[in-house]
């Protein structure tokens, strides 16, 4: 089924080993800034573990000393000591919980900040290969798994180990024979815990897989809700979701069943240990070689001994899940960042120079499936030779020049390579052959921030952030509110903004969904104007507006493009009639070039495209 196959890319990877020293050392680096929190939490844990020994010792003293002597003052003193120990133990437990939670939250904050920062510098090609749902999982649930490691895993696990060791030492020191009797069931406890870990591990992964499928299904259906409703798919999609939801429920029920069997099994084994202890103690008590107080203390110690032993099995799974999550997170963080630019201090033009740049494409070849497509990634020639299937070149030997003040238009059928030229110019990708120059400098030698700061880009797929209109127009441009308003006036967006309830303070919905497509396009133009670029890249910039708004934009563009270099991708040929040069692309090659009039007179590809859009043309069309 389509939904199943689509969900496949969101599947969780298999869990690895429970402990990986390399990953653990990298995780410790995130704890290092908060070593004081970790140290105090560890101290609280040691205090809590030590105080667990107080109760059994006081019980022994009450039964063996105070009661036989009828020393009720001693009983009251011992009770008071026990109350104080309980209060201190409670405070220590509270402190440990609070501090480990604080530690985990701060580590999560740092990790999420680092992951998001790294995602922003990854090449665009990375996002072509990785689904959004998987990346969101890295920032959310995988980081949350590490929070579990810090809050209830590492410190709590160390606490359990310390408690086990302390109780075992006290039991052996008090009476080693009773200790041996109590420890007889430990192999059975370890075997039961091992079986539990195996089954709960498989159960955990199944739950994550089922949840990933639900998330993938929801993301796709909510994004395409208009299509779902248009084709009356509501009931069919509801049934498919019900199947996914039921599978998730079944996986959780299996996990619950495993825990429901494990916990009583440990309780039974604990009872067996207590019975073994009693059997070993009866004869010695009768022979007066063992006191009742010692037996009572042992009964309490055994109970407290098996509780952390039971908890450690759960901590093992927390550790295993955290290791798997950390491996996925560090794999993402180790992904090489996109190119950040060439020569420090190299600029496209000196300060104060005339506006506009010269753009040159020199025999540019590009393929998305070819090694080196990601910007900044070196071309691996051996990998090229090892590839058996033929390369699907998107661009083949493209060469042209756009000078300051000129407009170069790119036309052609869908898939001809028009948008790819724009993407290469912004260095979302790098060509495998040829060079792209800006003002005579190879774009690979220009710092990326400098290159993109000189470009104004208006794309066909309009993207506005959820936020107010003012911030969406300003975006990264360090300009005043008045400059933002002036940019809106230049493209005619001011009348649209004036009609909004709060004007420039009006908050847009996600992707600008609260306004029309044409209005979003006007705001995107205002954003490009506000950046005051040297180079304008227009990718189907007027495809989403009606004729009236288009005429307004064309007038605004005439002012905006004056003195600037403009490269415009267009399907509506009427929008680029006045371009200085029109490049007609066909299957990645420039088949024709010239002005609108020259291309019509040539009676080639452009003439056929023009006729398809406007019908038969007259002498007026070429005048």
C-alpha positions as CSV (number, residue, x, y, z in Angstrom):
1,X,0.0,0.0,0.0
2,X,1.1,3.5,-0.6
3,X,0.9,4.5,3.0
4,X,3.0,1.6,4.0
5,X,5.7,2.2,1.5
6,X,5.7,5.9,2.3
7,X,6.1,5.1,6.0
8,X,9.0,2.9,5.4
9,X,11.4,5.8,5.2
10,X,10.3,6.7,8.8
11,X,11.1,3.3,10.2
12,X,13.3,3.2,13.3
13,X,16.8,1.7,13.0
14,X,17.5,-1.4,15.0
15,X,18.7,-0.9,18.5
16,X,22.4,-1.4,18.9
17,X,24.4,-2.5,21.9
18,X,23.5,-1.3,25.3
19,X,26.8,0.5,25.9
20,X,29.2,2.2,23.4
21,X,32.2,3.8,25.0
22,X,32.7,6.2,22.1
23,X,29.1,7.5,22.3
24,X,29.2,7.6,26.1
25,X,32.3,9.9,25.9
26,X,30.6,12.3,23.6
27,X,27.5,12.4,25.8
28,X,29.7,13.1,28.8
29,X,30.9,16.3,27.0
30,X,27.3,17.7,27.3
31,X,27.2,17.0,31.0
32,X,30.6,18.7,31.7
33,X,29.2,22.2,31.8
34,X,26.8,21.1,34.5
35,X,29.3,19.0,36.5
36,X,28.2,20.7,39.7
37,X,24.6,19.6,39.2
38,X,25.7,16.0,38.5
39,X,28.1,16.0,41.5
40,X,25.4,17.2,44.0
41,X,22.9,14.7,42.5
42,X,25.4,11.9,42.9
43,X,26.0,13.0,46.5
44,X,22.2,13.0,47.2
45,X,22.1,9.5,45.7
46,X,24.8,8.2,48.0
47,X,23.1,9.7,51.0
48,X,19.8,8.1,50.0
49,X,21.4,4.7,49.4
50,X,23.3,4.8,52.7
51,X,20.2,5.8,54.7
52,X,18.4,2.7,53.3
53,X,20.6,0.7,55.7
54,X,19.4,2.6,58.7
55,X,16.0,1.0,59.0
56,X,17.1,-2.6,59.2
57,X,19.9,-1.8,61.7
58,X,17.5,0.1,63.9
59,X,15.0,-2.8,63.7
60,X,17.7,-5.2,64.8
61,X,18.7,-3.0,67.7
62,X,15.1,-2.6,68.9
63,X,14.4,-6.4,68.8
64,X,17.7,-7.6,70.2
65,X,18.5,-4.8,72.7
66,X,15.7,-2.4,73.6
67,X,12.7,-4.8,73.9
68,X,14.6,-7.6,75.9
69,X,15.8,-4.9,78.3
70,X,12.4,-3.1,78.3
71,X,14.3,0.1,77.6
72,X,11.5,2.2,76.2
73,X,13.7,5.3,76.2
74,X,16.0,3.6,73.8
75,X,13.0,2.6,71.7
76,X,11.9,6.2,71.5
77,X,15.4,7.3,70.6
78,X,15.7,4.7,67.9
79,X,12.3,5.7,66.5
80,X,13.4,9.4,66.5
81,X,16.6,8.4,64.7
82,X,14.5,6.5,62.1
83,X,12.2,9.5,61.6
84,X,15.2,11.8,61.1
85,X,16.7,9.3,58.7
86,X,13.4,9.1,56.7
87,X,13.3,12.9,56.5
88,X,16.9,13.2,55.3
89,X,16.3,10.3,52.9
90,X,13.2,12.1,51.5
91,X,15.1,15.4,51.1
92,X,18.0,13.5,49.4
93,X,15.6,11.7,47.0
94,X,13.9,15.0,46.2
95,X,17.2,16.7,45.5
96,X,18.4,13.8,43.3
97,X,15.1,13.9,41.3
98,X,15.2,17.6,40.9
99,X,18.8,17.9,40.0
100,X,18.8,15.0,37.5
101,X,15.7,16.4,35.9
102,X,17.4,19.8,35.7
103,X,20.5,18.3,34.3
104,X,18.5,16.3,31.7
105,X,16.5,19.4,30.6
106,X,19.6,21.5,30.2
107,X,21.4,18.8,28.2
108,X,18.3,18.5,26.0
109,X,18.2,22.2,25.4
110,X,21.9,22.3,24.4
111,X,21.5,19.3,22.1
112,X,18.4,20.6,20.4
113,X,20.0,24.0,19.9
114,X,23.1,22.3,18.4
115,X,21.0,20.0,16.2
116,X,18.9,22.8,14.9
117,X,21.9,25.0,14.2
118,X,23.6,22.1,12.4
119,X,20.5,21.5,10.3
120,X,20.5,25.1,9.1
121,X,24.0,24.7,7.6
122,X,23.5,21.4,5.9
123,X,23.4,21.4,2.1
124,X,20.0,21.5,0.4
125,X,20.9,18.1,-1.1
126,X,20.7,16.6,2.4
127,X,17.1,17.6,2.7
128,X,16.4,16.1,-0.7
129,X,17.5,12.7,0.7
130,X,16.1,12.8,4.2
131,X,12.3,13.1,5.0
132,X,11.3,15.9,7.3
133,X,9.6,13.5,9.7
134,X,12.8,11.7,10.4
135,X,14.7,14.9,11.1
136,X,11.9,16.1,13.5
137,X,12.3,12.7,15.3
138,X,16.0,13.5,15.9
139,X,15.2,16.8,17.5
140,X,12.2,15.5,19.6
141,X,12.0,11.9,20.5
142,X,15.6,10.9,20.1
143,X,16.7,13.9,22.3
144,X,13.9,12.9,24.8
145,X,15.4,9.4,25.0
146,X,18.7,11.0,26.2
147,X,16.7,13.0,28.8
148,X,15.5,9.7,30.2
149,X,19.1,8.5,30.3
150,X,20.2,11.5,32.5
151,X,17.1,11.8,34.6
152,X,16.3,8.1,35.4
153,X,19.2,6.2,33.8
154,X,22.8,7.1,34.6
155,X,22.5,8.6,38.1
156,X,19.6,6.4,39.2
157,X,21.4,3.4,37.8
158,X,24.6,4.3,39.8
159,X,22.3,4.8,42.8
160,X,20.9,1.3,42.4
161,X,24.4,-0.2,42.0
162,X,25.6,1.6,45.1
163,X,22.5,0.5,47.1
164,X,23.0,-3.1,45.9
165,X,26.7,-3.1,46.9
166,X,26.0,-1.4,50.3
167,X,23.2,-3.9,51.2
168,X,25.2,-6.9,50.1
169,X,28.2,-5.8,52.2
170,X,26.0,-5.2,55.2
171,X,24.3,-8.6,54.8
172,X,27.6,-10.5,54.5
173,X,29.1,-8.6,57.4
174,X,26.0,-9.2,59.6
175,X,25.7,-12.9,58.8
176,X,27.3,-14.4,55.7
177,X,25.3,-17.7,55.9
178,X,22.0,-15.9,55.8
179,X,23.4,-13.8,53.0
180,X,24.2,-16.9,51.0
181,X,20.7,-18.3,51.5
182,X,19.2,-15.0,50.3
183,X,21.5,-14.8,47.3
184,X,20.6,-18.3,46.0
185,X,17.8,-16.9,43.8
186,X,20.0,-14.2,42.2
187,X,20.8,-16.4,39.1
188,X,17.1,-16.9,38.5
189,X,16.5,-13.1,38.9
190,X,19.3,-12.5,36.4
191,X,17.9,-15.0,33.9
192,X,14.4,-13.6,34.2
193,X,15.8,-10.1,33.7
194,X,17.7,-11.2,30.7
195,X,14.6,-12.7,29.0
196,X,12.7,-9.5,29.9
197,X,15.4,-7.3,28.3
198,X,15.3,-9.3,25.1
199,X,11.5,-9.1,24.7
200,X,11.1,-5.6,25.9
201,X,13.8,-4.4,23.5
202,X,11.8,-5.9,20.5
203,X,8.6,-4.5,21.9
204,X,10.1,-1.0,22.3
205,X,11.3,-1.0,18.7
206,X,7.9,-2.1,17.4
207,X,6.2,0.6,19.3
208,X,8.6,3.2,17.9
209,X,8.0,1.8,14.4
210,X,4.2,1.9,14.7
211,X,4.4,5.4,16.1
212,X,6.6,6.5,13.2
213,X,4.1,5.1,10.7
214,X,1.3,7.0,12.4
215,X,3.3,10.3,12.3
216,X,4.1,9.8,8.6
217,X,0.5,9.0,7.8
218,X,-0.7,12.1,9.7
219,X,1.8,14.4,8.2
220,X,0.9,13.4,4.7
221,X,-2.9,13.4,5.1
222,X,-3.0,16.7,7.1
223,X,-0.8,18.4,4.4
224,X,-3.0,17.0,1.7
225,X,-6.3,17.5,3.5
226,X,-7.8,19.4,0.5
227,X,-7.2,16.5,-1.8
228,X,-8.6,14.0,0.8
229,X,-11.8,16.0,1.0
230,X,-12.0,16.8,-2.7
231,X,-11.9,13.1,-3.7
232,X,-14.2,12.0,-0.8
233,X,-11.4,9.9,0.9
234,X,-12.4,10.7,4.5
235,X,-13.8,7.3,5.3
236,X,-11.2,5.3,3.5
237,X,-8.4,7.3,5.1
238,X,-10.1,6.9,8.5
239,X,-10.1,3.1,8.1
240,X,-6.4,3.1,7.1
241,X,-5.6,5.3,10.2
242,X,-7.6,2.9,12.3
243,X,-5.5,0.0,11.2
244,X,-2.3,1.9,12.0
245,X,-3.7,3.0,15.3
246,X,-4.7,-0.5,16.2
247,X,-1.3,-1.8,15.3
248,X,0.2,0.8,17.7
249,X,-2.2,-0.3,20.4
250,X,-1.4,-3.9,19.9
251,X,2.3,-3.2,20.2
252,X,1.8,-1.2,23.5
253,X,-0.4,-4.0,24.8
254,X,2.4,-6.5,24.1
255,X,4.8,-4.3,26.0
256,X,2.4,-4.0,28.9
257,X,2.0,-7.8,29.0
258,X,5.8,-8.2,29.2
259,X,6.0,-5.9,32.2
260,X,2.9,-7.5,33.7
261,X,4.7,-10.9,33.6
262,X,8.1,-9.6,34.7
263,X,7.1,-7.7,37.8
264,X,5.2,-10.6,39.4
265,X,8.0,-13.0,38.5
266,X,10.5,-10.8,40.4
267,X,8.1,-10.6,43.3
268,X,7.8,-14.4,43.4
269,X,11.6,-14.8,43.3
270,X,11.9,-12.2,46.1
271,X,9.4,-14.3,48.1
272,X,11.4,-17.4,47.4
273,X,14.5,-15.6,48.7
274,X,12.6,-14.6,51.9
275,X,11.4,-18.3,52.3
276,X,15.0,-19.5,51.9
277,X,16.2,-17.0,54.4
278,X,13.5,-18.1,57.0
279,X,14.3,-21.8,56.4
280,X,18.0,-21.1,57.0
281,X,17.3,-19.1,60.1
282,X,14.8,-21.3,61.9
283,X,17.2,-23.9,63.2
284,X,19.8,-21.3,64.3
285,X,17.2,-19.2,66.1
286,X,16.0,-22.3,67.9
287,X,19.6,-23.1,68.8
288,X,20.1,-19.5,70.1
289,X,22.9,-18.9,67.6
290,X,20.9,-16.3,65.7
291,X,18.8,-13.5,67.1
292,X,15.3,-12.5,66.0
293,X,16.5,-9.0,65.4
294,X,19.1,-10.2,62.9
295,X,16.4,-12.2,61.0
296,X,14.1,-9.2,60.9
297,X,16.9,-7.0,59.7
298,X,17.7,-9.5,56.9
299,X,14.0,-9.7,55.9
300,X,14.1,-5.9,55.3
301,X,17.5,-6.0,53.6
302,X,16.4,-8.7,51.2
303,X,13.3,-6.7,50.2
304,X,15.5,-3.6,49.6
305,X,18.1,-5.7,47.8
306,X,15.8,-7.0,45.1
307,X,14.1,-3.7,44.4
308,X,17.2,-2.0,42.8
309,X,18.0,-5.3,41.1
310,X,14.6,-5.2,39.4
311,X,15.1,-1.5,38.5
312,X,18.4,-2.2,36.9
313,X,16.8,-4.2,34.2
314,X,14.6,-1.3,33.3
315,X,17.7,1.0,33.4
316,X,19.4,-1.3,31.0
317,X,16.7,-0.7,28.4
318,X,16.8,3.0,29.0
319,X,20.6,2.9,28.4
320,X,20.1,0.8,25.3
321,X,17.5,3.2,23.9
322,X,19.6,6.2,24.7
323,X,22.6,4.7,23.0
324,X,20.5,4.0,19.8
325,X,19.2,7.6,19.9
326,X,22.6,9.1,20.5
327,X,24.0,7.2,17.6
328,X,21.3,8.6,15.3
329,X,21.8,12.1,16.7
330,X,25.6,12.0,16.3
331,X,25.3,10.6,12.8
332,X,23.3,13.7,12.0
333,X,25.7,16.0,13.7
334,X,28.6,14.4,11.9
335,X,27.1,15.0,8.5
336,X,29.4,17.5,6.8
337,X,28.0,21.0,6.8
338,X,27.3,22.8,3.5
339,X,29.9,25.1,2.0
340,X,30.4,28.3,4.0
341,X,32.3,30.1,1.2
342,X,35.7,30.5,-0.3
343,X,38.2,33.2,0.4
344,X,37.7,35.3,3.6
345,X,37.3,38.9,2.8
346,X,36.6,38.3,-0.9
347,X,33.6,40.3,-2.0
348,X,31.6,40.5,-5.2
349,X,32.1,44.2,-5.6
350,X,33.9,47.0,-3.7
351,X,31.8,49.2,-1.4
352,X,30.3,52.1,-3.2
353,X,30.5,50.5,-6.6
354,X,27.6,50.6,-9.1
355,X,24.7,48.3,-8.3
356,X,24.4,45.2,-10.3
357,X,26.7,42.3,-11.0
358,X,27.9,40.3,-14.0
359,X,26.9,36.7,-14.0
360,X,28.6,34.2,-16.2
361,X,27.9,30.5,-16.8
362,X,30.8,28.8,-18.5
363,X,30.1,25.3,-20.0
364,X,28.1,24.2,-16.9
365,X,27.1,20.5,-16.5
366,X,25.0,19.3,-13.6
367,X,23.3,16.2,-12.5
368,X,21.5,15.6,-9.1
369,X,22.4,12.0,-9.0
370,X,26.1,12.6,-9.7
371,X,28.8,12.7,-7.0
372,X,29.6,16.3,-5.9
373,X,26.1,17.7,-6.5
374,X,25.9,18.9,-2.9
375,X,27.5,22.4,-2.6
376,X,31.1,22.1,-1.3
377,X,31.3,18.4,-1.7
378,X,34.4,17.3,-3.7
379,X,33.8,15.3,-6.9
380,X,34.8,11.6,-6.4
381,X,35.9,10.6,-9.8
382,X,36.3,6.9,-8.8
383,X,32.7,6.9,-7.6
384,X,31.7,8.3,-11.0
385,X,33.5,5.5,-12.8
386,X,32.0,2.9,-10.5
387,X,28.5,4.1,-11.3
388,X,27.1,1.7,-13.9
389,X,23.9,3.5,-14.8
390,X,24.2,6.5,-17.1
391,X,24.2,10.0,-15.6
392,X,21.0,11.9,-16.1
393,X,22.4,15.4,-16.8
394,X,20.0,18.2,-15.9
395,X,22.2,20.8,-17.5
396,X,24.5,20.1,-20.5
397,X,27.1,22.7,-21.4
398,X,25.1,25.8,-20.4
399,X,26.9,29.1,-21.1
400,X,25.5,32.6,-20.9
401,X,26.3,36.1,-19.5
402,X,24.1,38.6,-17.7
403,X,25.5,42.1,-17.2
404,X,24.5,44.8,-14.8
405,X,21.1,46.3,-15.6
406,X,20.3,43.4,-18.0
407,X,17.4,40.9,-17.7
408,X,18.0,37.4,-18.8
409,X,14.9,35.2,-19.0
410,X,14.9,31.4,-18.9
411,X,12.1,29.6,-20.7
412,X,11.4,26.0,-21.7
413,X,9.3,23.0,-20.8
414,X,9.0,21.6,-17.3
415,X,12.3,19.8,-16.4
416,X,14.4,21.7,-18.9
417,X,16.7,23.0,-16.1
418,X,15.5,26.5,-15.5
419,X,15.2,26.3,-11.7
420,X,18.4,24.3,-11.5
421,X,20.3,27.3,-13.0
422,X,18.9,29.5,-10.2
423,X,19.8,26.9,-7.5
424,X,23.4,26.6,-8.8
425,X,23.7,30.4,-8.7
426,X,22.7,30.5,-5.1
427,X,25.1,27.6,-4.4
428,X,22.4,25.2,-3.2
429,X,24.3,22.8,-5.4
430,X,27.7,22.9,-7.3
431,X,28.1,21.9,-10.9
432,X,30.2,18.9,-11.7
433,X,31.7,20.6,-14.7
434,X,32.3,24.2,-15.8
435,X,32.3,27.4,-13.7
436,X,29.9,30.0,-12.5
437,X,31.4,33.5,-12.1
438,X,30.0,36.6,-10.4
439,X,31.9,39.7,-11.3
440,X,34.7,37.5,-12.7
441,X,35.0,35.5,-9.4
442,X,34.1,31.8,-9.2
443,X,31.2,31.5,-6.8
444,X,33.1,28.8,-5.0
445,X,35.7,31.5,-4.0
446,X,33.1,33.9,-2.7
447,X,32.0,33.6,1.0
448,X,28.6,32.1,1.0
449,X,27.1,34.8,3.2
450,X,28.5,37.5,0.9
451,X,27.1,35.8,-2.2
452,X,23.6,35.3,-0.8
453,X,23.4,38.7,0.8
454,X,23.6,40.3,-2.7
455,X,20.8,38.1,-4.1
456,X,17.1,38.8,-4.0
457,X,15.1,35.6,-4.6
458,X,11.4,35.3,-5.3
459,X,10.4,31.7,-5.8
460,X,7.3,30.0,-7.2
461,X,6.6,28.1,-4.0
462,X,6.0,31.1,-1.8
463,X,7.2,30.6,1.8
464,X,6.2,33.0,4.6
465,X,6.9,32.3,8.3
466,X,4.2,32.2,11.0
467,X,4.6,35.7,12.4
468,X,3.7,39.4,11.8
469,X,3.8,40.9,8.3
470,X,6.6,43.4,9.3
471,X,9.1,40.6,10.3
472,X,8.3,38.6,7.2
473,X,9.2,41.5,4.9
474,X,12.2,42.5,6.9
475,X,13.4,39.0,7.6
476,X,17.2,39.3,7.8
477,X,17.5,42.8,6.3
478,X,18.7,45.3,9.0
479,X,16.3,48.0,8.0
480,X,13.9,50.3,9.7
481,X,10.1,50.0,9.8
482,X,9.8,52.9,7.5
483,X,12.1,51.1,4.9
484,X,9.9,48.0,5.2
485,X,6.8,50.2,4.5
486,X,8.6,51.8,1.5
487,X,9.4,48.3,0.1
488,X,5.8,47.3,0.4
489,X,4.7,50.5,-1.4
490,X,7.1,49.9,-4.3
491,X,5.5,46.6,-5.2
492,X,1.9,47.6,-4.3
493,X,1.7,45.4,-1.3
494,X,0.8,48.3,0.9
495,X,-2.9,48.2,-0.1
496,X,-3.1,44.5,0.7
497,X,-1.5,45.1,4.1
498,X,-3.8,48.1,4.8
499,X,-6.8,45.8,4.4
500,X,-5.5,43.4,7.1
501,X,-7.0,43.7,10.6
502,X,-3.7,44.9,12.3
503,X,-1.8,46.1,9.2
504,X,1.9,45.3,9.5
505,X,1.3,43.8,13.0
506,X,-1.1,41.2,11.5
507,X,0.1,37.7,12.4
508,X,0.2,35.3,9.4
509,X,-0.7,31.6,9.8
510,X,1.7,28.8,9.0
511,X,3.3,29.4,5.5
512,X,1.1,32.5,5.3
513,X,-2.1,30.5,5.0
514,X,-4.3,33.3,6.4
515,X,-4.0,35.3,3.2
516,X,-4.5,34.5,-0.5
517,X,-1.8,33.2,-2.8
518,X,-1.6,36.4,-4.7
519,X,-1.2,38.4,-1.5
520,X,1.6,36.1,-0.3
521,X,3.3,36.7,-3.6
522,X,3.2,40.4,-3.1
523,X,4.7,40.1,0.3
524,X,7.5,38.0,-1.1
525,X,8.2,40.7,-3.6
526,X,8.3,43.3,-0.8
527,X,10.8,41.1,1.0
528,X,13.0,40.9,-2.0
529,X,12.8,44.7,-2.5
530,X,13.6,45.3,1.2
531,X,16.9,43.4,0.9
532,X,18.0,45.9,-1.8
533,X,19.9,43.2,-3.8
534,X,22.4,43.5,-6.6
535,X,21.1,40.4,-8.3
536,X,17.4,39.5,-8.7
537,X,16.4,35.8,-9.2
538,X,12.7,35.5,-10.1
539,X,11.5,31.9,-10.3
540,X,8.0,32.0,-11.8
541,X,7.6,35.1,-9.7
542,X,4.2,36.1,-11.1
543,X,2.7,32.6,-11.6
544,X,0.4,32.9,-8.7
545,X,-1.1,36.3,-9.2
546,X,-4.0,37.5,-11.3
547,X,-3.7,39.8,-14.3
548,X,-4.5,43.0,-12.4
549,X,-1.9,42.3,-9.6
550,X,0.6,41.1,-12.3
551,X,0.4,44.5,-14.1
552,X,1.1,46.2,-10.8
553,X,4.1,43.9,-10.1
554,X,5.4,44.4,-13.6
555,X,5.5,48.2,-13.1
556,X,7.2,47.8,-9.7
557,X,9.7,45.3,-11.2
558,X,10.6,47.8,-13.9
559,X,11.8,50.2,-11.1
560,X,13.3,47.5,-9.0
561,X,15.3,45.9,-11.9
562,X,16.7,49.2,-13.1
563,X,20.5,49.0,-12.7
564,X,20.3,45.5,-11.2
565,X,21.1,42.1,-12.9
566,X,18.0,40.0,-13.2
567,X,17.6,36.4,-14.1
568,X,13.9,35.4,-14.5
569,X,12.4,31.9,-14.9
570,X,9.1,32.2,-16.7
571,X,6.4,29.9,-18.1
572,X,4.1,32.9,-18.9
573,X,6.0,34.3,-21.8
574,X,4.1,37.6,-21.7
575,X,6.0,38.5,-18.5
576,X,9.4,38.4,-20.2
577,X,8.7,40.1,-23.5
578,X,11.0,43.0,-22.5
579,X,14.0,40.9,-21.4
580,X,17.4,41.8,-22.9
581,X,18.0,38.1,-23.7
582,X,15.8,35.1,-23.6
583,X,17.4,31.6,-23.3
584,X,15.3,28.7,-24.5
585,X,16.2,25.5,-22.7
586,X,15.4,22.1,-24.0
587,X,16.5,18.9,-22.1
588,X,19.2,20.8,-20.2
589,X,20.7,22.6,-23.3
590,X,20.3,26.2,-24.5
591,X,18.7,25.6,-27.9
592,X,17.9,29.3,-28.7
593,X,18.8,32.7,-27.5
594,X,17.9,36.3,-28.4
595,X,15.3,38.9,-27.8
596,X,11.6,38.3,-27.9
597,X,11.4,39.7,-31.5
598,X,14.5,37.8,-32.7
599,X,13.2,34.5,-31.4
600,X,9.7,34.9,-32.9
601,X,11.3,35.7,-36.3
602,X,13.4,32.6,-36.0
603,X,10.3,30.5,-35.9
604,X,11.8,27.8,-33.6
605,X,11.0,26.4,-30.2
606,X,10.3,29.8,-28.7
607,X,7.8,30.7,-31.4
608,X,6.0,27.4,-30.8
609,X,5.8,28.0,-27.1
610,X,4.6,31.5,-27.6
611,X,1.8,30.4,-30.0
612,X,0.7,27.8,-27.6
613,X,0.1,30.5,-24.9
614,X,-1.2,33.4,-26.9
615,X,-2.5,31.8,-30.1
616,X,-1.5,33.1,-33.5
617,X,0.5,36.2,-33.3
618,X,0.4,39.3,-35.6
619,X,2.9,41.8,-36.7
620,X,2.2,43.8,-33.6
621,X,3.6,40.9,-31.5
622,X,7.0,41.4,-33.1
623,X,7.0,45.1,-33.5
